[in-house]
């Protein structure tokens, strides 16, 4: 009976380790995605600000 409990405990321990490793991997991925999102938003704001503050160029044909 004690050996069975040890095996169950070991199985749960290993399962928990896998979950914790996956959680860490996902946390790092979420951080990178957040940084990428912030960079894209910053670029979008600069682009929009530039297009708002720059007067339109007249259309010319050559």
N, CA, C and O atoms as a Maestro MAE file, in Angstrom:
{
 s_m_m2io_version
 :::
 2.0.0
}

f_m_ct {
 s_m_title
 :::
 protein
 m_atom[248] {
  # First column is atom index #
  i_m_mmod_type
  r_m_x_coord
  r_m_y_coord
  r_m_z_coord
  i_m_residue_number
  s_m_chain_name
  s_m_pdb_residue_name
  s_m_pdb_atom_name
  i_m_atomic_number
  :::
  1 25 0.824 -1.199 0.000 1 A "UNK " " N  " 7
  2 3 0.000 0.000 0.000 1 A "UNK " " CA " 6
  3 2 0.869 1.264 0.000 1 A "UNK " " C  " 6
  4 15 0.568 2.225 -0.708 1 A "UNK " " O  " 8
  5 25 1.927 1.261 0.781 2 A "UNK " " N  " 7
  6 3 2.808 2.437 0.844 2 A "UNK " " CA " 6
  7 2 3.528 2.665 -0.483 2 A "UNK " " C  " 6
  8 15 3.724 3.812 -0.886 2 A "UNK " " O  " 8
  9 25 3.920 1.599 -1.164 3 A "UNK " " N  " 7
  10 3 4.578 1.724 -2.464 3 A "UNK " " CA " 6
  11 2 3.616 2.318 -3.490 3 A "UNK " " C  " 6
  12 15 4.022 3.117 -4.334 3 A "UNK " " O  " 8
  13 25 2.348 1.929 -3.419 4 A "UNK " " N  " 7
  14 3 1.350 2.471 -4.327 4 A "UNK " " CA " 6
  15 2 1.192 3.972 -4.113 4 A "UNK " " C  " 6
  16 15 1.113 4.738 -5.073 4 A "UNK " " O  " 8
  17 25 1.146 4.384 -2.856 5 A "UNK " " N  " 7
  18 3 1.010 5.804 -2.536 5 A "UNK " " CA " 6
  19 2 2.238 6.579 -3.019 5 A "UNK " " C  " 6
  20 15 2.110 7.706 -3.498 5 A "UNK " " O  " 8
  21 25 3.405 5.992 -2.899 6 A "UNK " " N  " 7
  22 3 4.622 6.640 -3.383 6 A "UNK " " CA " 6
  23 2 4.589 6.808 -4.894 6 A "UNK " " C  " 6
  24 15 5.016 7.842 -5.410 6 A "UNK " " O  " 8
  25 25 4.092 5.812 -5.606 7 A "UNK " " N  " 7
  26 3 3.981 5.901 -7.057 7 A "UNK " " CA " 6
  27 2 2.971 6.972 -7.467 7 A "UNK " " C  " 6
  28 15 3.211 7.737 -8.401 7 A "UNK " " O  " 8
  29 25 1.844 7.020 -6.765 8 A "UNK " " N  " 7
  30 3 0.844 8.042 -7.056 8 A "UNK " " CA " 6
  31 2 1.437 9.423 -6.788 8 A "UNK " " C  " 6
  32 15 1.258 10.349 -7.579 8 A "UNK " " O  " 8
  33 25 2.136 9.550 -5.678 9 A "UNK " " N  " 7
  34 3 2.762 10.819 -5.321 9 A "UNK " " CA " 6
  35 2 3.797 11.225 -6.369 9 A "UNK " " C  " 6
  36 15 3.855 12.389 -6.765 9 A "UNK " " O  " 8
  37 25 4.609 10.278 -6.816 10 A "UNK " " N  " 7
  38 3 5.616 10.561 -7.841 10 A "UNK " " CA " 6
  39 2 4.949 10.986 -9.142 10 A "UNK " " C  " 6
  40 15 5.395 11.931 -9.793 10 A "UNK " " O  " 8
  41 25 3.882 10.290 -9.521 11 A "UNK " " N  " 7
  42 3 3.166 10.639 -10.748 11 A "UNK " " CA " 6
  43 2 2.610 12.059 -10.655 11 A "UNK " " C  " 6
  44 15 2.723 12.834 -11.604 11 A "UNK " " O  " 8
  45 25 2.016 12.399 -9.524 12 A "UNK " " N  " 7
  46 3 1.465 13.742 -9.347 12 A "UNK " " CA " 6
  47 2 2.570 14.798 -9.328 12 A "UNK " " C  " 6
  48 15 2.402 15.891 -9.869 12 A "UNK " " O  " 8
  49 25 3.686 14.467 -8.709 13 A "UNK " " N  " 7
  50 3 4.823 15.390 -8.670 13 A "UNK " " CA " 6
  51 2 5.321 15.679 -10.095 13 A "UNK " " C  " 6
  52 15 5.539 16.837 -10.453 13 A "UNK " " O  " 8
  53 25 5.500 14.638 -10.898 14 A "UNK " " N  " 7
  54 3 5.983 14.814 -12.267 14 A "UNK " " CA " 6
  55 2 4.974 15.574 -13.119 14 A "UNK " " C  " 6
  56 15 5.355 16.405 -13.943 14 A "UNK " " O  " 8
  57 25 3.700 15.295 -12.923 15 A "UNK " " N  " 7
  58 3 2.665 16.012 -13.655 15 A "UNK " " CA " 6
  59 2 2.690 17.499 -13.279 15 A "UNK " " C  " 6
  60 15 2.564 18.367 -14.143 15 A "UNK " " O  " 8
  61 25 2.853 17.777 -12.002 16 A "UNK " " N  " 7
  62 3 2.931 19.154 -11.527 16 A "UNK " " CA " 6
  63 2 4.152 19.867 -12.114 16 A "UNK " " C  " 6
  64 15 4.062 21.032 -12.501 16 A "UNK " " O  " 8
  65 25 5.269 19.187 -12.180 17 A "UNK " " N  " 7
  66 3 6.482 19.778 -12.782 17 A "UNK " " CA " 6
  67 2 6.245 20.143 -14.248 17 A "UNK " " C  " 6
  68 15 6.658 21.210 -14.702 17 A "UNK " " O  " 8
  69 25 5.584 19.258 -14.976 18 A "UNK " " N  " 7
  70 3 5.285 19.528 -16.388 18 A "UNK " " CA " 6
  71 2 4.382 20.751 -16.520 18 A "UNK " " C  " 6
  72 15 4.589 21.595 -17.392 18 A "UNK " " O  " 8
  73 25 3.383 20.836 -15.650 19 A "UNK " " N  " 7
  74 3 2.469 21.980 -15.686 19 A "UNK " " CA " 6
  75 2 3.217 23.263 -15.366 19 A "UNK " " C  " 6
  76 15 2.988 24.288 -16.008 19 A "UNK " " O  " 8
  77 25 4.105 23.223 -14.387 20 A "UNK " " N  " 7
  78 3 4.875 24.412 -14.020 20 A "UNK " " CA " 6
  79 2 5.820 24.831 -15.145 20 A "UNK " " C  " 6
  80 15 5.981 26.026 -15.393 20 A "UNK " " O  " 8
  81 25 6.440 23.882 -15.824 21 A "UNK " " N  " 7
  82 3 7.321 24.192 -16.948 21 A "UNK " " CA " 6
  83 2 6.528 24.795 -18.106 21 A "UNK " " C  " 6
  84 15 6.980 25.751 -18.737 21 A "UNK " " O  " 8
  85 25 5.359 24.243 -18.386 22 A "UNK " " N  " 7
  86 3 4.503 24.779 -19.443 22 A "UNK " " CA " 6
  87 2 4.036 26.189 -19.077 22 A "UNK " " C  " 6
  88 15 3.987 27.072 -19.933 22 A "UNK " " O  " 8
  89 25 3.699 26.392 -17.822 23 A "UNK " " N  " 7
  90 3 3.283 27.710 -17.350 23 A "UNK " " CA " 6
  91 2 4.405 28.736 -17.543 23 A "UNK " " C  " 6
  92 15 4.149 29.858 -17.979 23 A "UNK " " O  " 8
  93 25 5.613 28.364 -17.228 24 A "UNK " " N  " 7
  94 3 6.757 29.267 -17.394 24 A "UNK " " CA " 6
  95 2 6.981 29.581 -18.875 24 A "UNK " " C  " 6
  96 15 7.251 30.725 -19.239 24 A "UNK " " O  " 8
  97 25 6.867 28.559 -19.720 25 A "UNK " " N  " 7
  98 3 7.037 28.754 -21.161 25 A "UNK " " CA " 6
  99 2 5.970 29.720 -21.695 25 A "UNK " " C  " 6
  100 15 6.272 30.618 -22.481 25 A "UNK " " O  " 8
  101 25 4.742 29.526 -21.264 26 A "UNK " " N  " 7
  102 3 3.650 30.394 -21.717 26 A "UNK " " CA " 6
  103 2 3.798 31.813 -21.166 26 A "UNK " " C  " 6
  104 15 3.459 32.783 -21.845 26 A "UNK " " O  " 8
  105 25 4.299 31.934 -19.943 27 A "UNK " " N  " 7
  106 3 4.512 33.254 -19.354 27 A "UNK " " CA " 6
  107 2 5.541 34.040 -20.160 27 A "UNK " " C  " 6
  108 15 5.361 35.229 -20.420 27 A "UNK " " O  " 8
  109 25 6.619 33.368 -20.552 28 A "UNK " " N  " 7
  110 3 7.653 34.020 -21.363 28 A "UNK " " CA " 6
  111 2 7.098 34.406 -22.734 28 A "UNK " " C  " 6
  112 15 7.394 35.486 -23.246 28 A "UNK " " O  " 8
  113 25 6.295 33.522 -23.323 29 A "UNK " " N  " 7
  114 3 5.707 33.810 -24.628 29 A "UNK " " CA " 6
  115 2 4.752 35.004 -24.529 29 A "UNK " " C  " 6
  116 15 4.733 35.863 -25.411 29 A "UNK " " O  " 8
  117 25 3.969 35.053 -23.463 30 A "UNK " " N  " 7
  118 3 3.035 36.162 -23.267 30 A "UNK " " CA " 6
  119 2 3.790 37.478 -23.101 30 A "UNK " " C  " 6
  120 15 3.353 38.513 -23.603 30 A "UNK " " O  " 8
  121 25 4.913 37.443 -22.404 31 A "UNK " " N  " 7
  122 3 5.722 38.647 -22.223 31 A "UNK " " CA " 6
  123 2 6.258 39.143 -23.569 31 A "UNK " " C  " 6
  124 15 6.229 40.342 -23.844 31 A "UNK " " O  " 8
  125 25 6.744 38.229 -24.400 32 A "UNK " " N  " 7
  126 3 7.246 38.615 -25.721 32 A "UNK " " CA " 6
  127 2 6.127 39.176 -26.604 32 A "UNK " " C  " 6
  128 15 6.326 40.155 -27.324 32 A "UNK " " O  " 8
  129 25 4.964 38.553 -26.544 33 A "UNK " " N  " 7
  130 3 3.828 39.048 -27.332 33 A "UNK " " CA " 6
  131 2 3.393 40.426 -26.848 33 A "UNK " " C  " 6
  132 15 3.023 41.278 -27.657 33 A "UNK " " O  " 8
  133 25 3.432 40.651 -25.548 34 A "UNK " " N  " 7
  134 3 3.064 41.961 -25.001 34 A "UNK " " CA " 6
  135 2 4.052 43.029 -25.474 34 A "UNK " " C  " 6
  136 15 3.654 44.132 -25.849 34 A "UNK " " O  " 8
  137 25 5.341 42.690 -25.453 35 A "UNK " " N  " 7
  138 3 6.364 43.639 -25.913 35 A "UNK " " CA " 6
  139 2 6.181 43.938 -27.400 35 A "UNK " " C  " 6
  140 15 6.288 45.087 -27.827 35 A "UNK " " O  " 8
  141 25 5.908 42.907 -28.175 36 A "UNK " " N  " 7
  142 3 5.684 43.098 -29.619 36 A "UNK " " CA " 6
  143 2 4.454 43.978 -29.848 36 A "UNK " " C  " 6
  144 15 4.469 44.865 -30.702 36 A "UNK " " O  " 8
  145 25 3.397 43.730 -29.087 37 A "UNK " " N  " 7
  146 3 2.176 44.517 -29.211 37 A "UNK " " CA " 6
  147 2 2.445 45.983 -28.871 37 A "UNK " " C  " 6
  148 15 1.962 46.878 -29.564 37 A "UNK " " O  " 8
  149 25 3.205 46.228 -27.820 38 A "UNK " " N  " 7
  150 3 3.527 47.605 -27.446 38 A "UNK " " CA " 6
  151 2 4.339 48.293 -28.534 38 A "UNK " " C  " 6
  152 15 4.110 49.465 -28.834 38 A "UNK " " O  " 8
  153 25 5.283 47.574 -29.124 39 A "UNK " " N  " 7
  154 3 6.092 48.152 -30.198 39 A "UNK " " CA " 6
  155 2 5.221 48.480 -31.415 39 A "UNK " " C  " 6
  156 15 5.384 49.536 -32.026 39 A "UNK " " O  " 8
  157 25 4.311 47.589 -31.765 40 A "UNK " " N  " 7
  158 3 3.427 47.834 -32.903 40 A "UNK " " CA " 6
  159 2 2.488 49.012 -32.636 40 A "UNK " " C  " 6
  160 15 2.251 49.830 -33.525 40 A "UNK " " O  " 8
  161 25 1.957 49.100 -31.420 41 A "UNK " " N  " 7
  162 3 1.096 50.231 -31.074 41 A "UNK " " CA " 6
  163 2 1.865 51.543 -31.126 41 A "UNK " " C  " 6
  164 15 1.344 52.557 -31.590 41 A "UNK " " O  " 8
  165 25 3.090 51.520 -30.655 42 A "UNK " " N  " 7
  166 3 3.922 52.720 -30.690 42 A "UNK " " CA " 6
  167 2 4.168 53.146 -32.131 42 A "UNK " " C  " 6
  168 15 4.071 54.328 -32.462 42 A "UNK " " O  " 8
  169 25 4.484 52.189 -32.978 43 A "UNK " " N  " 7
  170 3 4.713 52.476 -34.398 43 A "UNK " " CA " 6
  171 2 3.443 53.033 -35.050 43 A "UNK " " C  " 6
  172 15 3.497 53.970 -35.846 43 A "UNK " " O  " 8
  173 25 2.310 52.441 -34.699 44 A "UNK " " N  " 7
  174 3 1.037 52.901 -35.251 44 A "UNK " " CA " 6
  175 2 0.741 54.338 -34.817 44 A "UNK " " C  " 6
  176 15 0.277 55.153 -35.614 44 A "UNK " " O  " 8
  177 25 1.013 54.633 -33.558 45 A "UNK " " N  " 7
  178 3 0.779 55.998 -33.070 45 A "UNK " " CA " 6
  179 2 1.667 57.002 -33.796 45 A "UNK " " C  " 6
  180 15 1.209 58.079 -34.177 45 A "UNK " " O  " 8
  181 25 2.933 56.651 -33.986 46 A "UNK " " N  " 7
  182 3 3.857 57.541 -34.692 46 A "UNK " " CA " 6
  183 2 3.392 57.728 -36.128 46 A "UNK " " C  " 6
  184 15 3.377 58.849 -36.637 46 A "UNK " " O  " 8
  185 25 3.016 56.645 -36.778 47 A "UNK " " N  " 7
  186 3 2.555 56.711 -38.167 47 A "UNK " " CA " 6
  187 2 1.298 57.568 -38.277 47 A "UNK " " C  " 6
  188 15 1.188 58.407 -39.171 47 A "UNK " " O  " 8
  189 25 0.354 57.355 -37.369 48 A "UNK " " N  " 7
  190 3 -0.882 58.134 -37.394 48 A "UNK " " CA " 6
  191 2 -0.600 59.606 -37.089 48 A "UNK " " C  " 6
  192 15 -1.178 60.492 -37.718 48 A "UNK " " O  " 8
  193 25 0.275 59.865 -36.137 49 A "UNK " " N  " 7
  194 3 0.610 61.244 -35.795 49 A "UNK " " CA " 6
  195 2 1.264 61.938 -36.983 49 A "UNK " " C  " 6
  196 15 0.960 63.091 -37.289 49 A "UNK " " O  " 8
  197 25 2.165 61.223 -37.645 50 A "UNK " " N  " 7
  198 3 2.843 61.794 -38.812 50 A "UNK " " CA " 6
  199 2 1.841 62.089 -39.926 50 A "UNK " " C  " 6
  200 15 1.925 63.138 -40.564 50 A "UNK " " O  " 8
  201 25 0.915 61.198 -40.163 51 A "UNK " " N  " 7
  202 3 -0.056 61.415 -41.241 51 A "UNK " " CA " 6
  203 2 -1.026 62.539 -40.890 51 A "UNK " " C  " 6
  204 15 -1.550 63.209 -41.780 51 A "UNK " " O  " 8
  205 25 -1.266 62.746 -39.602 52 A "UNK " " N  " 7
  206 3 -2.159 63.831 -39.187 52 A "UNK " " CA " 6
  207 2 -1.457 65.180 -39.297 52 A "UNK " " C  " 6
  208 15 -2.065 66.165 -39.716 52 A "UNK " " O  " 8
  209 25 -0.184 65.228 -38.925 53 A "UNK " " N  " 7
  210 3 0.541 66.495 -38.893 53 A "UNK " " CA " 6
  211 2 1.177 66.873 -40.216 53 A "UNK " " C  " 6
  212 15 1.595 68.019 -40.389 53 A "UNK " " O  " 8
  213 25 1.262 65.939 -41.156 54 A "UNK " " N  " 7
  214 3 1.861 66.223 -42.459 54 A "UNK " " CA " 6
  215 2 0.750 66.599 -43.436 54 A "UNK " " C  " 6
  216 15 -0.179 65.820 -43.646 54 A "UNK " " O  " 8
  217 25 0.838 67.778 -44.030 55 A "UNK " " N  " 7
  218 3 -0.208 68.160 -44.974 55 A "UNK " " CA " 6
  219 2 -0.165 67.262 -46.210 55 A "UNK " " C  " 6
  220 15 0.907 66.815 -46.617 55 A "UNK " " O  " 8
  221 25 -1.299 67.007 -46.791 56 A "UNK " " N  " 7
  222 3 -1.323 66.143 -47.980 56 A "UNK " " CA " 6
  223 2 -0.563 66.777 -49.139 56 A "UNK " " C  " 6
  224 15 -0.587 67.994 -49.323 56 A "UNK " " O  " 8
  225 25 0.096 65.952 -49.900 57 A "UNK " " N  " 7
  226 3 0.852 66.411 -51.064 57 A "UNK " " CA " 6
  227 2 -0.107 66.549 -52.239 57 A "UNK " " C  " 6
  228 15 -0.985 65.706 -52.421 57 A "UNK " " O  " 8
  229 25 0.050 67.594 -53.031 58 A "UNK " " N  " 7
  230 3 -0.837 67.733 -54.198 58 A "UNK " " CA " 6
  231 2 -0.574 66.633 -55.205 58 A "UNK " " C  " 6
  232 15 0.561 66.188 -55.378 58 A "UNK " " O  " 8
  233 25 -1.612 66.207 -55.855 59 A "UNK " " N  " 7
  234 3 -1.498 65.150 -56.858 59 A "UNK " " CA " 6
  235 2 -1.021 65.770 -58.165 59 A "UNK " " C  " 6
  236 15 -1.646 66.689 -58.695 59 A "UNK " " O  " 8
  237 25 0.070 65.265 -58.666 60 A "UNK " " N  " 7
  238 3 0.601 65.780 -59.936 60 A "UNK " " CA " 6
  239 2 0.792 64.632 -60.901 60 A "UNK " " C  " 6
  240 15 1.105 63.509 -60.506 60 A "UNK " " O  " 8
  241 25 0.601 64.927 -62.150 61 A "UNK " " N  " 7
  242 3 0.873 63.920 -63.197 61 A "UNK " " CA " 6
  243 2 2.046 64.404 -64.024 61 A "UNK " " C  " 6
  244 15 2.212 65.600 -64.265 61 A "UNK " " O  " 8
  245 25 2.833 63.478 -64.440 62 A "UNK " " N  " 7
  246 3 4.028 63.832 -65.224 62 A "UNK " " CA " 6
  247 2 3.884 63.363 -66.641 62 A "UNK " " C  " 6
  248 15 4.785 63.568 -67.454 62 A "UNK " " O  " 8
  :::
 }
 m_bond[247] {
  # First column is bond index #
  i_m_from
  i_m_to
  i_m_order
  :::
  1 1 2 1
  2 2 3 1
  3 3 4 2
  4 3 5 1
  5 5 6 1
  6 6 7 1
  7 7 8 2
  8 7 9 1
  9 9 10 1
  10 10 11 1
  11 11 12 2
  12 11 13 1
  13 13 14 1
  14 14 15 1
  15 15 16 2
  16 15 17 1
  17 17 18 1
  18 18 19 1
  19 19 20 2
  20 19 21 1
  21 21 22 1
  22 22 23 1
  23 23 24 2
  24 23 25 1
  25 25 26 1
  26 26 27 1
  27 27 28 2
  28 27 29 1
  29 29 30 1
  30 30 31 1
  31 31 32 2
  32 31 33 1
  33 33 34 1
  34 34 35 1
  35 35 36 2
  36 35 37 1
  37 37 38 1
  38 38 39 1
  39 39 40 2
  40 39 41 1
  41 41 42 1
  42 42 43 1
  43 43 44 2
  44 43 45 1
  45 45 46 1
  46 46 47 1
  47 47 48 2
  48 47 49 1
  49 49 50 1
  50 50 51 1
  51 51 52 2
  52 51 53 1
  53 53 54 1
  54 54 55 1
  55 55 56 2
  56 55 57 1
  57 57 58 1
  58 58 59 1
  59 59 60 2
  60 59 61 1
  61 61 62 1
  62 62 63 1
  63 63 64 2
  64 63 65 1
  65 65 66 1
  66 66 67 1
  67 67 68 2
  68 67 69 1
  69 69 70 1
  70 70 71 1
  71 71 72 2
  72 71 73 1
  73 73 74 1
  74 74 75 1
  75 75 76 2
  76 75 77 1
  77 77 78 1
  78 78 79 1
  79 79 80 2
  80 79 81 1
  81 81 82 1
  82 82 83 1
  83 83 84 2
  84 83 85 1
  85 85 86 1
  86 86 87 1
  87 87 88 2
  88 87 89 1
  89 89 90 1
  90 90 91 1
  91 91 92 2
  92 91 93 1
  93 93 94 1
  94 94 95 1
  95 95 96 2
  96 95 97 1
  97 97 98 1
  98 98 99 1
  99 99 100 2
  100 99 101 1
  101 101 102 1
  102 102 103 1
  103 103 104 2
  104 103 105 1
  105 105 106 1
  106 106 107 1
  107 107 108 2
  108 107 109 1
  109 109 110 1
  110 110 111 1
  111 111 112 2
  112 111 113 1
  113 113 114 1
  114 114 115 1
  115 115 116 2
  116 115 117 1
  117 117 118 1
  118 118 119 1
  119 119 120 2
  120 119 121 1
  121 121 122 1
  122 122 123 1
  123 123 124 2
  124 123 125 1
  125 125 126 1
  126 126 127 1
  127 127 128 2
  128 127 129 1
  129 129 130 1
  130 130 131 1
  131 131 132 2
  132 131 133 1
  133 133 134 1
  134 134 135 1
  135 135 136 2
  136 135 137 1
  137 137 138 1
  138 138 139 1
  139 139 140 2
  140 139 141 1
  141 141 142 1
  142 142 143 1
  143 143 144 2
  144 143 145 1
  145 145 146 1
  146 146 147 1
  147 147 148 2
  148 147 149 1
  149 149 150 1
  150 150 151 1
  151 151 152 2
  152 151 153 1
  153 153 154 1
  154 154 155 1
  155 155 156 2
  156 155 157 1
  157 157 158 1
  158 158 159 1
  159 159 160 2
  160 159 161 1
  161 161 162 1
  162 162 163 1
  163 163 164 2
  164 163 165 1
  165 165 166 1
  166 166 167 1
  167 167 168 2
  168 167 169 1
  169 169 170 1
  170 170 171 1
  171 171 172 2
  172 171 173 1
  173 173 174 1
  174 174 175 1
  175 175 176 2
  176 175 177 1
  177 177 178 1
  178 178 179 1
  179 179 180 2
  180 179 181 1
  181 181 182 1
  182 182 183 1
  183 183 184 2
  184 183 185 1
  185 185 186 1
  186 186 187 1
  187 187 188 2
  188 187 189 1
  189 189 190 1
  190 190 191 1
  191 191 192 2
  192 191 193 1
  193 193 194 1
  194 194 195 1
  195 195 196 2
  196 195 197 1
  197 197 198 1
  198 198 199 1
  199 199 200 2
  200 199 201 1
  201 201 202 1
  202 202 203 1
  203 203 204 2
  204 203 205 1
  205 205 206 1
  206 206 207 1
  207 207 208 2
  208 207 209 1
  209 209 210 1
  210 210 211 1
  211 211 212 2
  212 211 213 1
  213 213 214 1
  214 214 215 1
  215 215 216 2
  216 215 217 1
  217 217 218 1
  218 218 219 1
  219 219 220 2
  220 219 221 1
  221 221 222 1
  222 222 223 1
  223 223 224 2
  224 223 225 1
  225 225 226 1
  226 226 227 1
  227 227 228 2
  228 227 229 1
  229 229 230 1
  230 230 231 1
  231 231 232 2
  232 231 233 1
  233 233 234 1
  234 234 235 1
  235 235 236 2
  236 235 237 1
  237 237 238 1
  238 238 239 1
  239 239 240 2
  240 239 241 1
  241 241 242 1
  242 242 243 1
  243 243 244 2
  244 243 245 1
  245 245 246 1
  246 246 247 1
  247 247 248 2
  :::
 }
}
